[in-house]
Amino acid sequence: MKQGKNKLHKLAYKKDTLEKRQSNADTTSGERTAAPQINPIFEIEIQQNTMKKNLFIAFEGIDGSGKSTQVKLLAEHLEKAGHKVYSTFEPTDSPIGALIRNIFSHKMEADHSVIAGLFVADRLDHLLSKTNGILKKLEEGYTVITDRYYFSSYAYHGTHMSMDWVIEANSLSADLLRPDLNIYIDISPEVSMKRLLNGRSSLELYETSENLRNVRAKYFEAFEQLKFKETIFVTDGNRLAEAIASDVWQEILQMTVGTNTH
């Protein structure tokens, strides 16, 4: 799991040929090394030439962490770098997702195990739908960004039942597709509740201080348990959206440039 500032592969170019080269990162510091100044005219072309063709990226966090804002900002960055971007979310807007939303908004009642099972079904449909499924979009060359994926289930449902059971229940989704990067936006339950109360007329299921505190703890438990299977980046969500987006973008650059220059 990567947390806070990471070392950044630096980009450079030769004036006449726009060739890429990777300079050595500073191995004595935990901070990212500042990238050399690049003429803005060539910045997007360099990113286009170095980036993997398409990615699958999942944003995670407790309620009110600003995931939807970061999905939008990252999509804008990626589009400028030449990506076709498809943004999506869970629960989905499918009939299964609509059922989940009705439970969340207290229009229906269901046991926590039933909710967990509905998310398993909704996620599989999210992946496999022949109309707009994630796998189909990736095959079409889109970079896909999702607001929540299976780590949300591990944390939210693992608070009310065995997290190992939840992980196993979602194993088919994990086998079908693991994100190239899981991005966790970390805020405290107190900040979460303040944001929710300021922006909502009513609270949904799971949106209590005690539950969010437990969910946050379960996120980190899941990250630790799966750290050798998943690529996870944790960033401080208590900052301006632009500062968070900048850190996310640098992490995407490090991952994609590092992959394509070796």
C-alpha positions in Angstrom: 0.0 0.0 0.0 1.3 3.4 -0.9 0.5 6.3 1.5 1.1 10.0 1.3 3.8 11.3 -1.0 5.6 8.8 -3.3 8.7 9.0 -5.4 7.8 10.1 -8.9 9.5 9.0 -12.1 10.6 12.2 -13.8 9.8 13.1 -17.4 12.2 14.8 -19.7 12.5 15.3 -23.4 15.0 16.1 -26.1 14.1 19.3 -27.9 14.3 17.9 -31.4 13.0 14.3 -31.0 10.7 14.5 -27.9 12.3 11.3 -26.7 11.4 10.0 -23.2 13.9 9.1 -20.6 13.5 8.1 -17.0 15.8 9.7 -14.5 16.7 8.1 -11.2 14.4 8.9 -8.3 15.9 10.2 -5.0 16.3 7.1 -2.9 17.0 8.9 0.3 13.7 10.7 0.7 10.1 9.7 1.2 8.9 12.7 -0.8 8.2 12.7 -4.5 11.1 14.3 -6.4 10.0 17.4 -8.3 9.7 16.9 -12.0 11.8 19.0 -14.3 10.2 21.8 -16.1 8.6 20.7 -19.3 7.3 23.0 -22.0 3.5 22.9 -21.7 3.2 22.6 -25.4 4.8 19.1 -25.3 3.4 17.9 -21.9 0.3 16.3 -23.3 2.2 14.6 -26.2 4.7 13.1 -23.7 1.8 11.8 -21.6 0.1 10.3 -24.6 3.3 8.6 -25.7 4.1 7.1 -22.3 0.8 6.0 -20.9 -0.7 2.6 -21.1 -3.6 2.6 -23.6 -6.3 2.1 -21.0 -6.7 1.6 -17.3 -9.2 0.5 -14.7 -9.2 2.7 -11.6 -11.4 2.4 -8.5 -12.0 5.3 -6.0 -12.8 4.3 -2.5 -13.6 6.1 0.8 -16.2 6.5 3.4 -19.2 8.7 2.6 -18.4 12.3 2.1 -14.8 11.7 1.1 -15.1 13.5 -2.3 -14.8 10.5 -4.5 -17.2 11.7 -7.2 -15.3 15.0 -7.4 -12.0 13.2 -7.9 -13.5 10.8 -10.5 -14.5 13.9 -12.5 -11.2 15.6 -12.1 -9.2 12.5 -13.0 -11.4 11.9 -16.1 -10.6 15.4 -17.3 -6.9 14.8 -16.8 -7.0 11.5 -18.7 -9.0 12.9 -21.6 -6.4 15.7 -22.0 -3.8 13.0 -22.1 -5.6 11.2 -25.0 -7.7 8.6 -23.2 -11.3 7.7 -23.9 -12.8 7.7 -20.5 -15.9 6.0 -19.1 -16.9 7.0 -15.6 -19.2 4.8 -13.6 -20.3 4.0 -10.0 -21.7 1.5 -7.5 -24.4 0.7 -6.7 -25.2 1.0 -10.4 -28.3 2.4 -12.0 -29.4 -1.1 -13.0 -32.6 -2.7 -11.5 -30.4 -4.4 -8.9 -28.7 -1.2 -8.1 -32.0 0.6 -7.8 -33.1 -2.0 -5.3 -30.0 -1.3 -3.2 -30.7 2.4 -3.3 -34.2 1.9 -2.1 -32.8 0.0 0.9 -30.2 2.8 1.5 -32.9 5.5 1.5 -35.1 3.5 3.9 -37.8 2.8 1.4 -37.2 -1.0 2.0 -35.7 -3.0 4.7 -33.2 -5.9 4.3 -30.7 -7.8 6.4 -27.1 -6.9 6.0 -26.3 -10.3 4.5 -29.0 -9.6 1.8 -27.5 -6.2 1.1 -24.1 -7.8 0.7 -25.5 -10.4 -1.7 -27.2 -7.7 -3.8 -23.9 -5.9 -4.1 -22.3 -9.1 -5.3 -25.0 -9.4 -8.0 -24.9 -5.7 -9.0 -21.1 -5.8 -9.3 -21.1 -8.9 -11.5 -23.7 -7.2 -13.7 -21.6 -4.0 -13.7 -18.6 -6.1 -15.0 -20.4 -8.4 -17.4 -23.3 -6.3 -18.9 -23.2 -6.6 -22.7 -24.6 -3.1 -23.0 -22.2 -1.0 -20.8 -20.3 -3.4 -18.7 -16.8 -2.5 -17.5 -15.2 -5.4 -19.3 -16.9 -4.4 -22.5 -15.8 -0.8 -22.1 -12.2 -1.9 -21.5 -12.3 -4.1 -24.6 -13.5 -1.0 -26.6 -10.4 0.9 -25.4 -11.9 3.0 -22.7 -10.1 3.8 -19.5 -12.7 3.1 -16.8 -13.0 5.0 -13.5 -15.5 3.7 -10.9 -16.8 5.4 -7.8 -16.6 2.3 -5.5 -15.7 -1.3 -6.3 -15.3 -4.4 -4.1 -13.2 -2.7 -1.3 -16.4 -0.8 -0.5 -18.2 -4.2 0.2 -15.2 -5.4 2.2 -15.4 -2.4 4.5 -19.1 -1.6 4.7 -20.4 -5.1 4.9 -17.4 -6.5 6.7 -18.4 -4.2 9.6 -21.6 -6.2 10.1 -20.5 -9.7 9.2 -17.3 -11.7 8.5 -15.1 -9.7 6.2 -13.6 -13.0 5.0 -17.1 -14.1 3.8 -17.5 -10.8 2.0 -14.2 -11.2 0.2 -15.0 -14.7 -0.8 -18.5 -13.7 -2.0 -16.8 -11.1 -4.3 -14.0 -13.4 -5.4 -15.5 -13.9 -8.9 -15.5 -10.2 -9.5 -11.9 -10.0 -8.2 -10.9 -12.9 -10.5 -12.6 -11.2 -13.5 -11.0 -7.8 -13.0 -8.7 -6.2 -10.4 -8.2 -2.4 -10.6 -4.9 -1.2 -12.0 -5.1 1.2 -9.0 -7.4 1.4 -6.0 -7.4 5.0 -4.7 -8.6 5.6 -1.1 -9.4 9.1 -0.1 -9.0 9.2 3.7 -11.1 11.4 5.9 -12.1 11.1 9.5 -15.7 10.1 10.4 -16.2 13.5 12.0 -15.3 15.3 8.7 -17.6 12.8 6.9 -20.6 13.5 9.1 -20.0 17.3 8.9 -20.0 17.1 5.1 -23.0 14.8 4.9 -25.1 17.0 7.3 -24.2 20.1 5.3 -25.1 18.6 2.0 -28.1 16.3 2.7 -31.6 16.7 3.9 -31.5 13.1 5.2 -29.0 10.4 5.9 -28.8 7.0 4.4 -28.2 3.6 5.9 -24.7 3.3 7.2 -24.2 7.0 7.6 -23.6 7.3 11.3 -20.4 8.4 13.1 -20.0 5.0 14.8 -20.6 3.0 11.6 -18.3 5.2 9.5 -15.6 4.9 12.2 -15.9 1.1 12.0 -16.0 1.2 8.1 -12.8 3.2 8.0 -11.0 0.7 10.2 -12.3 -2.2 8.0 -10.9 -0.4 4.9 -7.4 -0.4 6.4 -7.8 -4.0 7.7 -8.7 -5.1 4.1 -5.8 -3.1 2.6 -3.4 -4.9 5.0 -4.9 -8.3 4.3 -4.8 -7.8 0.5 -1.7 -5.7 0.1 0.1 -8.4 -1.9 -2.8 -8.8 -4.4 -3.9 -5.2 -4.9 -2.3 -1.9 -5.8 -3.6 0.7 -3.3 -2.9 4.4 -3.0 -4.0 6.3 0.1 -4.3 10.1 0.0 -5.3 12.7 2.6 -8.8 13.8 1.8 -8.8 16.7 4.2 -7.4 19.1 1.6 -8.6 21.1 -1.3 -10.0 19.0 -4.2 -7.3 20.3 -6.5 -4.5 19.2 -4.2 -5.9 15.7 -3.9 -6.3 15.6 -7.7 -2.7 16.6 -8.2 -1.5 13.7 -6.0 -3.7 11.3 -7.7 -2.5 12.4 -11.1 1.1 12.1 -10.1 0.4 8.5 -8.9 -1.2 7.7 -12.2 1.8 9.1 -14.1 4.3 7.1 -11.9 2.4 3.9 -12.5 1.9 4.3 -16.2 5.3 5.8 -17.1 7.1 3.3 -14.8 5.3 0.4 -16.6 6.0 1.6 -20.1 9.7 2.7 -19.8 11.1 -0.6 -18.5 
